[in-house]
Amino acid sequence: MRVTKLVLLTALVLLLISCSVFGATGTPPASETEPPVGGTVEPANPLSPNVTSQVVIPPSGDVLLPADLEYIGAFRLPGGEDPPKTFAYGGNAMTFDPDGDPNGEGDGFPGTLFVTGHDRVAYGGVPDGDQVAEVSIPTPVISRNVEELNTGEFVQDFTNVTSGHFTELEEIPKVGLTYLNRPETGPRIHIAWGQHLQPQEVASHGWFNPTLSNPDFQGTWFIGNQDLFSVNGYMFEIPAEWADMVTGGRYLATGRMRDGGQGGMGPTMFAYRPWQADGSPYPNGTRLEEVTLLLYENAYNTEEIVRAMNGYQHPDSWEGGAFITTTSGKQAVLFAGTKSNGEKYWYGYINPDGAGNVCVDSNIHDFPTCRTADGSTCPSADLSGCCDEEGGTCASLRGWWSTRFDAEFILYDPADLANVAAGQMESWEPQPYAVIDIDEYLYLNPPEWDKVELGWGDQRRNRIGDVAFDRQNGLLYVLELYADGGKPVVHVWRLR
């Protein structure tokens, strides 16, 4: 644990350094927001049509309802706490492998989970972080005591599957994983990789073998000319029948929701496919042809909260997604994350006088640093700040804070996303039809030394991370970050 604490303290210092390098707003220079350059364009072939004019809208079906999700418990992840081969300060990405653990049918939880370990830390802190391990799925337990939960076992130990790749992206990495077994390629784990302050010229996607001892990493590729703040935070599978009708056979969804609205004021979703007609990967640097399914306005284009997800606030953070289908025919696209629901939200620090009090960074004047829930700017009395950053008197790290955060699932109707692909709706028009608060199931008890980054009480952010979906058995797996010391815990819901 001592090593991990030291790594964390190093990471916090480096984060403050990187903020000063990139300016007071924590926003990259305008030149870094230009569409990326370089790379070849995905060539046209029969599997890559111009889908906008060829979309077949699937028949309208029943949408998933909140009552269709039943919480059935949680389990712990195995291993110690020494980086990089630990889940402590990891859990950046997770995916479900239905072909893993063939003997697991007996307990009702077949398959395995691939989960990333301790994050990379820039400037040599943990240069080989975000290693991937495969774990079994034990029977979930409902208990308020983490010690009473069952623990998964390693099926494959931590492996640095991205060794030599994404080396330019180590400053607070953003990672997504999706297991996909297609006839064209065989089983592959697809990966998206970004970082907090995102360069636009570094390709973001690849794949590797599920046999971690022989990963045979392929890539990297761009998602068209999309802003990388919009594409490299999470991934999930699109059901084949739906993808064949709507996205021209693009079976992978990728997206990202970065606080501050730099990639879009709400979750994003693009469909893509990185293999050619013969199943071979596209050359490195290829700009893969994507289909936009969900994309809101971003903060680079306007300071106003417009063309945004309903209820959007700048501290929002959507960390995972799944295209849910049930045996009864219900469906939904689910995003999971930590939602800011405060009466006010701001860029700055936690105010030690209580959650209802604002504490902006008073040195910033080039964008509105405080807004109320309706999107209007805060009164001038809220803009004076409450601490001396240089003097070390601030109660938290700098970032987007709110008077209240909640862990939530939000549900979208896939029919709306199909209409976007068909050009019948704008990409910012789809809205969630349901919101599910899941805080009652969480432990929300991080190590004391992590609270300067995470916050506490109503102001605890980074509550949940990635999700994974077992389509055949109707099981949804959700990571709660910092629930077992510095390690995540996996919560499980069953579709009724």
Secondary structure, 3 states (H helix, E strand, C coil): CHHHHHHHHHHHHHHHHHHHHHCCCCCCCHHHHCCCCCCCECCCCCCCCCHHHCCCCCCCCCECCHHHEEEEEEEECCCCCCCCCCCCCCCCCEEEECCCCHHHHHHCCCCEEEEECCCCECCCCECCCCCEEEEECCCCECCCCHHHCCECCEEEEEECCCCCCCCCCCCCEEEEEEEEEECCCEEEEEEEEEECCCCCCCCCEEEECCCCCCCCCEEEEEECCCCHHHCCCEEEECCHHHHHHHCCCCCEEEECCCCCCCCCCCCCEEEECCECCCCCECCCCCEECCEEEECCCCCCCCCCCCCCCCCCCCCCEEEEEEEEECCCCCEEEEEEEEEECCCEEEEECCCCCCCCCCCECCCCCCCCCEEECCCCECCHHHHCCCCCCCCCCCCCCCEEEECCEEEEEEEECHHHHHHHHCCCCCCCCCCCCEEEECHHHCCCCCCHHHHHHHCCHHHCCCCEEEEEEECCCCEEEEEEEEEECCEEEEEEEEEC
